[in-house]
Amino acid sequence: MTVSDLNSDSIYITMTGRSVWALLNAYYAVLRETQFRPSQIIIVSEAEHAGQIPVVKQGLKILSDGYGFTPDVELEQIQTGDFIEAGRKISTRIKSGKERGSKVAIDITPGRKALVAGALILIASRSVDHVFYLQITTTDDAAKPYMQIPLASQQLKDFSATTQKVGP
């Protein structure tokens, strides 16, 4: 991570899934283990997860405030299971961000397979700066905050071609 990640326009794209904790914990891991501080967060959510959005936004705000910054948070809602629509919306956001010189990170941790597949298929030709994934060795008793899960059982990974593994 470079100092420019802290000072430039940057976008963090994440997805809702079955667990709000997966989304919030992955974001917390990115903040704790990297210098990436997004100026904008885009939540891609399937219609069936619309009820999670207020909690997700509140959690993202609390975590960001704890690190001394306040990103804009936007929602991209799609129909459940529509990976083509998800891919198009994510691809459009990446393209517009890159065109204005933004650093772009996408977190695939919380997304369901349809969302992740759609995102990765259509961004394969786009340049993203980071593809974050918080790997956890067990999902037993994992529905709780990041710092309440043993750090030894979690590892933040960055699958982008331009960076190396993050974390221990």
N, C-alpha and C positions, 0 to 999 in steps of 0.2 A: 504494500500500500504506500502511496506517496502522499506528500503534503498536499498536492493538488486535489486529492480526494476530499480533503477537509475544506478547501477554499473555493472549489468550483461548483458549478451547477451539476447536481448529480441526482440520478433517479434510481429508486429501489422498487422493483416490481415483485409483488408477492401474491399468493393465492390463498383463498380459503379452502378448507377441507373439512374432514370430520372433527378435527380438534383445533380449538382456538389456541391451545397451548403450543402446538407445533409451530404455528405462525409466530406467536409472540416470543417463544423461546429461541427460535432461529434468528429473529431480529435482534434479540438481546445478545446472542452469541456474536453476531456480526459487530454490534457496537462494542462489546467487551474485548473481542479478540482482533479487531482490525481498526483502521483509522477511517473507514468509510462512514460518512455522515451525509445521508441524502437530504437534498433540499426539497425533494418531492417523493412521496410514496404513492404507488398505484396498487390498489387491491383489486385483483381480478376474482370475482365471486360468481359462482353458479347461483341461480335463483333459489335453489333449495337451502342455501346457506345465508340468505339475506338477514335472518335473525341474529347472526353473529356479528354483523357489521358494527353496531354501536359499541359492543364490548371490544372488538378488535381496534377500532379507532381510539377508544379511551386507553387501551393498553399501549398502543404505539405512541400516543401522546405522553403518557407517564414515563415510558422508557426513554424517549427522545429528550424530554425535559430533564431527566436525570443525567444526561450527557451534555446538557447546556445548549440545545438547539431545538427549533420547532419547524419541522417540515410541513409542507402542504400535503394533505392526504386526500386522494381522489379514489372513487370507486368506478370500476368497469364491470357492470353486471352482464352476464351471459346466460343463455338457457342451459339447463343442466345437461351435461354430457356433450355439448357442442364444441368439440375440440377445434374445428375449423374457425368458428367465430372467435374462440379464445386466442388462437394463433394469430388471426388477423389483427385483433385489437392489441395484443402484446407487440406484434411486429410493427404496427403503426406507431405505437408509443416509443419503441426502441429507435425506429427510423427518425422520427421527429426530434428525439433527444440527441441522437448522434449528429444530426444535421446542424443543431445549434451548439455542438461541442460538449455536450454533457457526458459525464461518466455514467454508465448504465450497469446496474447489477440486477440480476433476477434470482429470486430464492425459490427453489423448487421443493423445499422441505414439506410444506403443508398441503400442497396441491394434490388433488386426485389424479389418477393416471391420465384421464382424458385431457385435463388442463395442462399437465406437464408435457404430454406428447404433443399437443397442439402448439404449445409454446416452443418447444425445442425443434420441432420439424420446421416451423416457419422462421425461426431465428437462426437456423443453421447458416444461412447466407448473410446474416447481419453480424456486425462486430459488437459483442457485448464485452464489457470489461471484467465482469464477475458472474459466475453461476454458482451461487451458494447452496449448500445442502448441509443441514445439521444431522449427522449420523448419530443414532443412539443404539446401543447394543441390545437394549430390551425395552419393550413397551409396557412391561409390568410396572405399575405404579408411576407412570410417566405423565399423567394428567395433572401436572403441578408446575410451578414456576421453575425456570431454568436453573437458578442457583439452589433449588431444593432437590435437584436430581444430581447424583454424584458426577462431578466433572470427568472422572475417569471413564464413565460410560458414555460420554458424549464427545464428538469430534466435529468441529466445523470444517467443511471441505469447500474448496473453490475449484470447480471443474473447468473454468475457462482456460483456453489454450495459452493465454498470455500471463498467467500467474501460477504460483505454486500453492501447495497445500497450506492451509491456515491452521493455527492452533498447535497443541502439543503433539 
